[in-house]
Amino acid sequence: MSIPDRAGAAWVTGGSGAGRGSMLALGDRIVEAAEAHLGAAVSPRPTDLLCEGVPVLSRGDAWIVPLTYRQPVSEPEEEEHRRRAGELWRGIRGACEFRHGAGLSVDLEGDAPNAYVSALRAQGARRADWWSSGRKALVLVTQEEPAPASALHVVPLGWVSQVSPSRRIRAVDLSWHPGTG
């Protein structure tokens, strides 16, 4: 998750329209749209919309749905951003658990990470939970450093599965910032 150069940036996916509805409902729409794309013959273009106000970035075999980003600013704005970001995170997690059961955690501390886990570490991920959806995994990622952010990754199942891991994973680009999504 790349961090933009501008200070004081605050961003929650869904744009201004997200404030009118529940962030929990937006989380469900995001998961539904991501899974609808799984069945499509064509992957999203490098920068596209997953659903209204929600970008999806194609990074080869990985798709990134940026959810939230926060650079520290004033206290009142901080609390509102944290509330909305938390609600969106719970909405994504709840939608995934409803469809696929309890999530599994990506081992971010392990000794021999694959290229995807190495990229998560390099981007400052502190937590990554995943659910199997066909031959893909939906991975809910949160980052604290250098700034709080979250994203939903759609990746090949073998990138996170210990049962049937991919043997070789090419370098993975997980970059994004509010200016591109």
C-alpha positions, -999 to 999 in steps of 0.1 A, spaced: 0 0 0 18 31 -12 15 63 8 9 95 -11 31 125 -7 4 148 6 0 152 44 -33 151 61 -49 128 36 -80 109 47 -99 85 24 -126 59 27 -137 41 -4 -172 48 -17 -167 85 -19 -193 109 -8 -221 85 -16 -209 61 12 -220 85 39 -257 82 28 -257 45 34 -243 21 59 -206 13 56 -216 -23 66 -239 -24 35 -211 -10 14 -188 -38 26 -214 -64 15 -217 -47 -20 -179 -48 -24 -176 -85 -16 -206 -92 -39 -191 -72 -67 -156 -88 -62 -171 -123 -64 -192 -113 -95 -159 -104 -112 -144 -138 -104 -168 -154 -128 -161 -129 -156 -140 -140 -186 -119 -108 -184 -101 -94 -153 -105 -58 -144 -84 -33 -163 -54 -18 -145 -77 9 -130 -114 3 -130 -144 6 -108 -156 -25 -89 -189 -9 -81 -200 27 -77 -173 48 -60 -151 17 -54 -119 14 -74 -103 -19 -83 -67 -20 -94 -54 -49 -114 -18 -59 -105 -14 -90 -127 -28 -120 -108 -37 -97 -79 -66 -73 -77 -65 -46 -51 -97 -29 -38 -85 1 -17 -107 6 13 -93 32 37 -63 54 42 -55 79 69 -27 104 76 -29 119 111 -50 151 112 -73 168 138 -89 148 165 -126 152 155 -119 141 119 -97 112 132 -126 97 153 -151 99 124 -126 84 100 -118 56 124 -155 49 130 -163 47 92 -131 27 84 -139 2 112 -175 -2 101 -164 -8 65 -138 -34 77 -166 -51 97 -189 -50 67 -163 -67 45 -154 -93 72 -191 -100 79 -199 -105 42 -170 -129 37 -179 -148 69 -215 -151 58 -206 -164 24 -175 -185 33 -173 -191 71 -146 -181 95 -116 -165 79 -80 -177 82 -50 -156 90 -20 -152 67 11 -159 86 30 -126 84 57 -137 109 67 -171 93 102 -179 83 98 -187 46 72 -164 31 62 -166 -5 64 -135 -28 28 -124 -18 35 -126 19 68 -108 14 50 -80 -5 25 -78 24 53 -74 49 71 -48 27 39 -28 26 36 -28 64 6 -52 68 -1 -60 104 -31 -83 97 -44 -103 67 -74 -126 69 -86 -146 40 -115 -166 26 -116 -190 -2 -139 -182 -31 -136 -208 -58 -100 -208 -70 -94 -173 -56 -89 -159 -21 -104 -127 -7 -78 -112 16 -87 -84 40 -55 -65 48 -48 -38 74 -17 -17 77 -6 6 106 27 19 94 36 43 78 -1 52 80 -33 33 88 -48 18 56 -69 -12 45 -76 -30 13 -93 -61 -1 -70 -82 -22 -83 -109 -46 -55 -133 -53 -50 -169 -65 -59 -193 -37 -25 -209 -37 -9 -176 -26 -24 -180 9 -35 -216 12 -13 -240 31 -33 -270 18 -25 -264 -19 1 -236 -21 13 -222 -53 48 -235 -61 61 -204 -77 47 -168 -73 62 -141 -94 70 -107 -78 38 -90 -65 30 -53 -68 5 -43 -41 9 -5 -44 -20 19 -43 -28 53 -29 -59 75 -28 -50 94 -60 -52 61 -80 -80 45 -60 
